[in-house]
C-alpha cells in the first residue's frame, strides 16, 4: 500500500476551506478499482447497488483522527480510526462482491 503523499499536508490545509470540506482524503488503487468493476459485472444480482471503493488508508501525512479534529471539530465518530484509517467504510462492497 502506498504511504501518504508529500503533498498531503498542503492538501489538509486546503480542506479547511469550506467548499472543500466534503473531501474524505480517500484514494483508490487502479488495480483495486479494476477488480471492483470486474466483480460488479460478474456478480449475479438484479437492480443496483451502491458501494464505496477506496483504499484502507488515507493519503494524509498525519493520522486520520488528528485530521478530523482539525478540519471537522466536534464531529462525532461512528467507529475508531486508528493511524491512517480511511473514513470511508468499504465493508458492504467486501461483503457483497468478495
N, CA, C and O atoms as a GROMACS GRO file, in nm:
protein
  392
    1UNK      N    1   0.084  -0.118   0.000
    1UNK     CA    2   0.000   0.000   0.000
    1UNK      C    3   0.089   0.124   0.000
    1UNK      O    4   0.192   0.127   0.067
    2UNK      N    5   0.050   0.224  -0.072
    2UNK     CA    6   0.125   0.348  -0.083
    2UNK      C    7   0.112   0.431   0.044
    2UNK      O    8   0.003   0.440   0.101
    3UNK      N    9   0.220   0.491   0.088
    3UNK     CA   10   0.217   0.580   0.205
    3UNK      C   11   0.164   0.717   0.164
    3UNK      O   12   0.160   0.749   0.045
    4UNK      N   13   0.124   0.797   0.261
    4UNK     CA   14   0.072   0.930   0.230
    4UNK      C   15   0.169   1.012   0.145
    4UNK      O   16   0.291   1.004   0.163
    5UNK      N   17   0.116   1.088   0.055
    5UNK     CA   18   0.198   1.166  -0.037
    5UNK      C   19   0.264   1.285   0.032
    5UNK      O   20   0.222   1.327   0.140
    6UNK      N   21   0.366   1.338  -0.032
    6UNK     CA   22   0.438   1.453   0.021
    6UNK      C   23   0.350   1.577   0.026
    6UNK      O   24   0.375   1.667   0.106
    7UNK      N   25   0.249   1.583  -0.058
    7UNK     CA   26   0.161   1.700  -0.063
    7UNK      C   27   0.041   1.690   0.031
    7UNK      O   28  -0.046   1.776   0.029
    8UNK      N   29   0.036   1.586   0.112
    8UNK     CA   30  -0.081   1.566   0.197
    8UNK      C   31  -0.103   1.682   0.294
    8UNK      O   32  -0.217   1.721   0.318
    9UNK      N   33   0.005   1.737   0.351
    9UNK     CA   34  -0.010   1.850   0.443
    9UNK      C   35  -0.071   1.970   0.374
    9UNK      O   36  -0.156   2.038   0.431
   10UNK      N   37  -0.027   1.997   0.252
   10UNK     CA   38  -0.084   2.107   0.174
   10UNK      C   39  -0.231   2.079   0.145
   10UNK      O   40  -0.314   2.170   0.153
   11UNK      N   41  -0.262   1.954   0.113
   11UNK     CA   42  -0.400   1.916   0.087
   11UNK      C   43  -0.486   1.938   0.210
   11UNK      O   44  -0.598   1.989   0.200
   12UNK      N   45  -0.433   1.901   0.327
   12UNK     CA   46  -0.508   1.921   0.451
   12UNK      C   47  -0.537   2.068   0.473
   12UNK      O   48  -0.648   2.103   0.513
   13UNK      N   49  -0.440   2.155   0.447
   13UNK     CA   50  -0.465   2.298   0.466
   13UNK      C   51  -0.572   2.347   0.370
   13UNK      O   52  -0.649   2.437   0.403
   14UNK      N   53  -0.578   2.289   0.251
   14UNK     CA   54  -0.682   2.327   0.156
   14UNK      C   55  -0.820   2.283   0.203
   14UNK      O   56  -0.919   2.351   0.177
   15UNK      N   57  -0.827   2.169   0.270
   15UNK     CA   58  -0.957   2.119   0.313
   15UNK      C   59  -1.019   2.202   0.424
   15UNK      O   60  -1.134   2.181   0.460
   16UNK      N   61  -0.944   2.294   0.478
   16UNK     CA   62  -1.002   2.384   0.578
   16UNK      C   63  -1.094   2.487   0.513
   16UNK      O   64  -1.171   2.554   0.581
   17UNK      N   65  -1.084   2.499   0.382
   17UNK     CA   66  -1.175   2.587   0.310
   17UNK      C   67  -1.311   2.520   0.305
   17UNK      O   68  -1.321   2.401   0.273
   18UNK      N   69  -1.415   2.593   0.336
   18UNK     CA   70  -1.550   2.536   0.348
   18UNK      C   71  -1.593   2.459   0.223
   18UNK      O   72  -1.658   2.355   0.235
   19UNK      N   73  -1.558   2.507   0.105
   19UNK     CA   74  -1.606   2.441  -0.017
   19UNK      C   75  -1.532   2.310  -0.046
   19UNK      O   76  -1.572   2.238  -0.137
   20UNK      N   77  -1.428   2.278   0.029
   20UNK     CA   78  -1.354   2.154   0.007
   20UNK      C   79  -1.367   2.056   0.124
   20UNK      O   80  -1.304   1.950   0.121
   21UNK      N   81  -1.444   2.087   0.223
   21UNK     CA   82  -1.451   2.001   0.342
   21UNK      C   83  -1.519   1.868   0.317
   21UNK      O   84  -1.505   1.776   0.398
   22UNK      N   85  -1.591   1.854   0.208
   22UNK     CA   86  -1.656   1.726   0.177
   22UNK      C   87  -1.555   1.619   0.137
   22UNK      O   88  -1.587   1.500   0.138
   23UNK      N   89  -1.436   1.660   0.102
   23UNK     CA   90  -1.336   1.564   0.058
   23UNK      C   91  -1.298   1.473   0.175
   23UNK      O   92  -1.272   1.521   0.285
   24UNK      N   93  -1.294   1.345   0.150
   24UNK     CA   94  -1.271   1.248   0.258
   24UNK      C   95  -1.129   1.194   0.261
   24UNK      O   96  -1.102   1.099   0.335
   25UNK      N   97  -1.038   1.251   0.185
   25UNK     CA   98  -0.898   1.213   0.184
   25UNK      C   99  -0.876   1.071   0.134
   25UNK      O  100  -0.771   1.012   0.160
   26UNK      N  101  -0.972   1.018   0.063
   26UNK     CA  102  -0.962   0.881   0.014
   26UNK      C  103  -0.889   0.870  -0.118
   26UNK      O  104  -0.865   0.969  -0.186
   27UNK      N  105  -0.856   0.749  -0.151
   27UNK     CA  106  -0.791   0.719  -0.278
   27UNK      C  107  -0.820   0.574  -0.310
   27UNK      O  108  -0.852   0.495  -0.221
   28UNK      N  109  -0.809   0.539  -0.436
   28UNK     CA  110  -0.831   0.402  -0.479
   28UNK      C  111  -0.719   0.361  -0.574
   28UNK      O  112  -0.691   0.430  -0.672
   29UNK      N  113  -0.656   0.250  -0.545
   29UNK     CA  114  -0.554   0.194  -0.632
   29UNK      C  115  -0.620   0.150  -0.763
   29UNK      O  116  -0.730   0.097  -0.762
   30UNK      N  117  -0.553   0.173  -0.874
   30UNK     CA  118  -0.607   0.139  -1.006
   30UNK      C  119  -0.645  -0.008  -1.015
   30UNK      O  120  -0.750  -0.041  -1.069
   31UNK      N  121  -0.561  -0.096  -0.965
   31UNK     CA  122  -0.592  -0.240  -0.971
   31UNK      C  123  -0.714  -0.274  -0.886
   31UNK      O  124  -0.793  -0.360  -0.925
   32UNK      N  125  -0.730  -0.210  -0.772
   32UNK     CA  126  -0.847  -0.234  -0.688
   32UNK      C  127  -0.974  -0.185  -0.756
   32UNK      O  128  -1.078  -0.252  -0.750
   33UNK      N  129  -0.967  -0.070  -0.822
   33UNK     CA  130  -1.083  -0.018  -0.894
   33UNK      C  131  -1.121  -0.111  -1.009
   33UNK      O  132  -1.239  -0.139  -1.030
   34UNK      N  133  -1.021  -0.160  -1.082
   34UNK     CA  134  -1.047  -0.253  -1.192
   34UNK      C  135  -1.108  -0.383  -1.140
   34UNK      O  136  -1.201  -0.436  -1.201
   35UNK      N  137  -1.057  -0.433  -1.029
   35UNK     CA  138  -1.111  -0.556  -0.970
   35UNK      C  139  -1.255  -0.535  -0.927
   35UNK      O  140  -1.339  -0.623  -0.948
   36UNK      N  141  -1.286  -0.422  -0.866
   36UNK     CA  142  -1.423  -0.392  -0.824
   36UNK      C  143  -1.518  -0.389  -0.944
   36UNK      O  144  -1.629  -0.440  -0.937
   37UNK      N  145  -1.473  -0.328  -1.053
   37UNK     CA  146  -1.556  -0.325  -1.175
   37UNK      C  147  -1.580  -0.466  -1.227
   37UNK      O  148  -1.693  -0.501  -1.263
   38UNK      N  149  -1.475  -0.547  -1.231
   38UNK     CA  150  -1.489  -0.684  -1.280
   38UNK      C  151  -1.584  -0.764  -1.191
   38UNK      O  152  -1.672  -0.834  -1.242
   39UNK      N  153  -1.569  -0.755  -1.060
   39UNK     CA  154  -1.656  -0.827  -0.968
   39UNK      C  155  -1.801  -0.781  -0.981
   39UNK      O  156  -1.893  -0.863  -0.973
   40UNK      N  157  -1.822  -0.652  -1.000
   40UNK     CA  158  -1.959  -0.600  -1.016
   40UNK      C  159  -2.025  -0.655  -1.142
   40UNK      O  160  -2.144  -0.686  -1.141
   41UNK      N  161  -1.948  -0.667  -1.249
   41UNK     CA  162  -2.002  -0.720  -1.374
   41UNK      C  163  -2.031  -0.870  -1.361
   41UNK      O  164  -2.132  -0.918  -1.412
   42UNK      N  165  -1.945  -0.941  -1.293
   42UNK     CA  166  -1.960  -1.086  -1.280
   42UNK      C  167  -2.066  -1.127  -1.179
   42UNK      O  168  -2.118  -1.238  -1.186
   43UNK      N  169  -2.099  -1.040  -1.085
   43UNK     CA  170  -2.194  -1.074  -0.979
   43UNK      C  171  -2.334  -1.088  -1.036
   43UNK      O  172  -2.375  -1.008  -1.121
   44UNK      N  173  -2.407  -1.189  -0.991
   44UNK     CA  174  -2.542  -1.214  -1.040
   44UNK      C  175  -2.643  -1.148  -0.944
   44UNK      O  176  -2.675  -1.205  -0.840
   45UNK      N  177  -2.691  -1.030  -0.980
   45UNK     CA  178  -2.791  -0.962  -0.899
   45UNK      C  179  -2.886  -0.884  -0.987
   45UNK      O  180  -2.857  -0.858  -1.104
   46UNK      N  181  -2.995  -0.846  -0.931
   46UNK     CA  182  -3.093  -0.763  -1.003
   46UNK      C  183  -3.093  -0.625  -0.939
   46UNK      O  184  -3.058  -0.608  -0.823
   47UNK      N  185  -3.134  -0.526  -1.018
   47UNK     CA  186  -3.138  -0.390  -0.966
   47UNK      C  187  -2.999  -0.330  -0.963
   47UNK      O  188  -2.918  -0.351  -1.053
   48UNK      N  189  -2.974  -0.254  -0.860
   48UNK     CA  190  -2.844  -0.188  -0.850
   48UNK      C  191  -2.798  -0.185  -0.704
   48UNK      O  192  -2.877  -0.202  -0.612
   49UNK      N  193  -2.671  -0.164  -0.686
   49UNK     CA  194  -2.610  -0.150  -0.554
   49UNK      C  195  -2.517  -0.030  -0.559
   49UNK      O  196  -2.465   0.006  -0.665
   50UNK      N  197  -2.495   0.030  -0.444
   50UNK     CA  198  -2.403   0.144  -0.433
   50UNK      C  199  -2.294   0.105  -0.333
   50UNK      O  200  -2.324   0.059  -0.223
   51UNK      N  201  -2.168   0.125  -0.372
   51UNK     CA  202  -2.056   0.088  -0.288
   51UNK      C  203  -1.954   0.200  -0.281
   51UNK      O  204  -1.944   0.283  -0.372
   52UNK      N  205  -1.878   0.202  -0.172
   52UNK     CA  206  -1.754   0.279  -0.167
   52UNK      C  207  -1.642   0.184  -0.206
   52UNK      O  208  -1.628   0.077  -0.147
   53UNK      N  209  -1.562   0.224  -0.303
   53UNK     CA  210  -1.441   0.151  -0.340
   53UNK      C  211  -1.326   0.245  -0.306
   53UNK      O  212  -1.310   0.349  -0.370
   54UNK      N  213  -1.249   0.209  -0.207
   54UNK     CA  214  -1.150   0.301  -0.153
   54UNK      C  215  -1.037   0.224  -0.086
   54UNK      O  216  -1.057   0.112  -0.041
   55UNK      N  217  -0.918   0.284  -0.081
   55UNK     CA  218  -0.807   0.224  -0.008
   55UNK      C  219  -0.837   0.220   0.141
   55UNK      O  220  -0.922   0.293   0.191
   56UNK      N  221  -0.765   0.133   0.212
   56UNK     CA  222  -0.786   0.118   0.357
   56UNK      C  223  -0.730   0.234   0.437
   56UNK      O  224  -0.768   0.254   0.553
   57UNK      N  225  -0.640   0.312   0.377
   57UNK     CA  226  -0.577   0.424   0.446
   57UNK      C  227  -0.593   0.552   0.366
   57UNK      O  228  -0.615   0.549   0.245
   58UNK      N  229  -0.581   0.665   0.435
   58UNK     CA  230  -0.585   0.796   0.370
   58UNK      C  231  -0.450   0.824   0.306
   58UNK      O  232  -0.356   0.746   0.320
   59UNK      N  233  -0.440   0.936   0.237
   59UNK     CA  234  -0.314   0.983   0.180
   59UNK      C  235  -0.258   1.098   0.262
   59UNK      O  236  -0.167   1.168   0.216
   60UNK      N  237  -0.309   1.119   0.382
   60UNK     CA  238  -0.264   1.230   0.465
   60UNK      C  239  -0.130   1.201   0.529
   60UNK      O  240  -0.090   1.085   0.543
   61UNK      N  241  -0.060   1.305   0.568
   61UNK     CA  242   0.069   1.290   0.637
   61UNK      C  243   0.052   1.286   0.788
   61UNK      O  244   0.150   1.268   0.861
   62UNK      N  245  -0.070   1.303   0.836
   62UNK     CA  246  -0.099   1.295   0.979
   62UNK      C  247  -0.209   1.191   1.000
   62UNK      O  248  -0.284   1.163   0.906
   63UNK      N  249  -0.220   1.135   1.120
   63UNK     CA  250  -0.324   1.036   1.146
   63UNK      C  251  -0.464   1.091   1.118
   63UNK      O  252  -0.490   1.210   1.133
   64UNK      N  253  -0.552   1.003   1.077
   64UNK     CA  254  -0.688   1.040   1.039
   64UNK      C  255  -0.761   1.114   1.150
   64UNK      O  256  -0.824   1.217   1.126
   65UNK      N  257  -0.753   1.064   1.272
   65UNK     CA  258  -0.823   1.127   1.383
   65UNK      C  259  -0.776   1.271   1.404
   65UNK      O  260  -0.857   1.360   1.429
   66UNK      N  261  -0.646   1.293   1.393
   66UNK     CA  262  -0.592   1.429   1.406
   66UNK      C  263  -0.647   1.520   1.296
   66UNK      O  264  -0.682   1.635   1.322
   67UNK      N  265  -0.655   1.468   1.175
   67UNK     CA  266  -0.709   1.546   1.063
   67UNK      C  267  -0.856   1.579   1.086
   67UNK      O  268  -0.900   1.691   1.059
   68UNK      N  269  -0.932   1.483   1.135
   68UNK     CA  270  -1.075   1.507   1.160
   68UNK      C  271  -1.093   1.614   1.267
   68UNK      O  272  -1.177   1.703   1.252
   69UNK      N  273  -1.015   1.607   1.373
   69UNK     CA  274  -1.025   1.707   1.480
   69UNK      C  275  -0.992   1.846   1.426
   69UNK      O  276  -1.056   1.944   1.465
   70UNK      N  277  -0.893   1.856   1.338
   70UNK     CA  278  -0.855   1.986   1.281
   70UNK      C  279  -0.959   2.041   1.183
   70UNK      O  280  -0.995   2.158   1.189
   71UNK      N  281  -1.007   1.955   1.095
   71UNK     CA  282  -1.093   2.001   0.986
   71UNK      C  283  -1.241   1.997   1.022
   71UNK      O  284  -1.318   2.083   0.979
   72UNK      N  285  -1.281   1.898   1.101
   72UNK     CA  286  -1.422   1.882   1.140
   72UNK      C  287  -1.434   1.879   1.292
   72UNK      O  288  -1.480   1.778   1.346
   73UNK      N  289  -1.397   1.985   1.362
   73UNK     CA  290  -1.401   1.982   1.508
   73UNK      C  291  -1.543   1.957   1.560
   73UNK      O  292  -1.640   2.014   1.510
   74UNK      N  293  -1.552   1.869   1.660
   74UNK     CA  294  -1.680   1.842   1.723
   74UNK      C  295  -1.765   1.736   1.653
   74UNK      O  296  -1.872   1.701   1.704
   75UNK      N  297  -1.721   1.685   1.539
   75UNK     CA  298  -1.799   1.583   1.469
   75UNK      C  299  -1.782   1.450   1.541
   75UNK      O  300  -1.669   1.405   1.564
   76UNK      N  301  -1.894   1.385   1.579
   76UNK     CA  302  -1.882   1.256   1.649
   76UNK      C  303  -1.837   1.145   1.553
   76UNK      O  304  -1.870   1.147   1.435
   77UNK      N  305  -1.761   1.050   1.606
   77UNK     CA  306  -1.713   0.937   1.527
   77UNK      C  307  -1.806   0.818   1.546
   77UNK      O  308  -1.857   0.795   1.655
   78UNK      N  309  -1.826   0.743   1.439
   78UNK     CA  310  -1.908   0.622   1.446
   78UNK      C  311  -1.826   0.497   1.472
   78UNK      O  312  -1.879   0.395   1.515
   79UNK      N  313  -1.695   0.506   1.447
   79UNK     CA  314  -1.606   0.392   1.469
   79UNK      C  315  -1.467   0.445   1.501
   79UNK      O  316  -1.435   0.558   1.467
   80UNK      N  317  -1.385   0.363   1.567
   80UNK     CA  318  -1.247   0.406   1.594
   80UNK      C  319  -1.170   0.423   1.464
   80UNK      O  320  -1.190   0.348   1.368
   81UNK      N  321  -1.083   0.520   1.459
   81UNK     CA  322  -1.000   0.545   1.341
   81UNK      C  323  -0.854   0.546   1.385
   81UNK      O  324  -0.799   0.650   1.422
   82UNK      N  325  -0.792   0.430   1.379
   82UNK     CA  326  -0.653   0.416   1.420
   82UNK      C  327  -0.558   0.453   1.307
   82UNK      O  328  -0.585   0.421   1.191
   83UNK      N  329  -0.450   0.518   1.341
   83UNK     CA  330  -0.347   0.551   1.241
   83UNK      C  331  -0.403   0.630   1.124
   83UNK      O  332  -0.464   0.736   1.142
   84UNK      N  333  -0.380   0.578   1.005
   84UNK     CA  334  -0.423   0.646   0.882
   84UNK      C  335  -0.549   0.583   0.823
   84UNK      O  336  -0.572   0.592   0.703
   85UNK      N  337  -0.630   0.520   0.907
   85UNK     CA  338  -0.751   0.450   0.861
   85UNK      C  339  -0.841   0.542   0.779
   85UNK      O  340  -0.857   0.661   0.810
   86UNK      N  341  -0.899   0.486   0.675
   86UNK     CA  342  -0.991   0.562   0.590
   86UNK      C  343  -1.120   0.593   0.665
   86UNK      O  344  -1.162   0.516   0.751
   87UNK      N  345  -1.181   0.705   0.632
   87UNK     CA  346  -1.310   0.738   0.690
   87UNK      C  347  -1.424   0.674   0.611
   87UNK      O  348  -1.539   0.675   0.655
   88UNK      N  349  -1.393   0.616   0.495
   88UNK     CA  350  -1.494   0.551   0.413
   88UNK      C  351  -1.503   0.403   0.448
   88UNK      O  352  -1.400   0.335   0.458
   89UNK      N  353  -1.623   0.353   0.467
   89UNK     CA  354  -1.646   0.214   0.503
   89UNK      C  355  -1.672   0.132   0.377
   89UNK      O  356  -1.772   0.151   0.308
   90UNK      N  357  -1.581   0.041   0.347
   90UNK     CA  358  -1.592  -0.041   0.226
   90UNK      C  359  -1.645  -0.181   0.257
   90UNK      O  360  -1.644  -0.268   0.169
   91UNK      N  361  -1.692  -0.204   0.378
   91UNK     CA  362  -1.733  -0.339   0.418
   91UNK      C  363  -1.850  -0.392   0.335
   91UNK      O  364  -1.859  -0.513   0.313
   92UNK      N  365  -1.939  -0.306   0.289
   92UNK     CA  366  -2.052  -0.352   0.206
   92UNK      C  367  -2.000  -0.412   0.075
   92UNK      O  368  -2.045  -0.519   0.034
   93UNK      N  369  -1.907  -0.345   0.011
   93UNK     CA  370  -1.850  -0.397  -0.114
   93UNK      C  371  -1.778  -0.529  -0.089
   93UNK      O  372  -1.792  -0.623  -0.167
   94UNK      N  373  -1.703  -0.536   0.019
   94UNK     CA  374  -1.631  -0.658   0.052
   94UNK      C  375  -1.728  -0.773   0.080
   94UNK      O  376  -1.705  -0.886   0.036
   95UNK      N  377  -1.834  -0.744   0.153
   95UNK     CA  378  -1.932  -0.845   0.191
   95UNK      C  379  -2.009  -0.898   0.069
   95UNK      O  380  -2.029  -1.019   0.057
   96UNK      N  381  -2.051  -0.809  -0.019
   96UNK     CA  382  -2.136  -0.849  -0.132
   96UNK      C  383  -2.055  -0.899  -0.252
   96UNK      O  384  -2.093  -0.998  -0.315
   97UNK      N  385  -1.945  -0.832  -0.282
   97UNK     CA  386  -1.869  -0.869  -0.402
   97UNK      C  387  -1.751  -0.961  -0.374
   97UNK      O  388  -1.700  -1.027  -0.465
   98UNK      N  389  -1.708  -0.965  -0.250
   98UNK     CA  390  -1.595  -1.052  -0.217
   98UNK      C  391  -1.462  -0.985  -0.225
   98UNK      O  392  -1.359  -1.048  -0.200
   0.00000   0.00000   0.00000
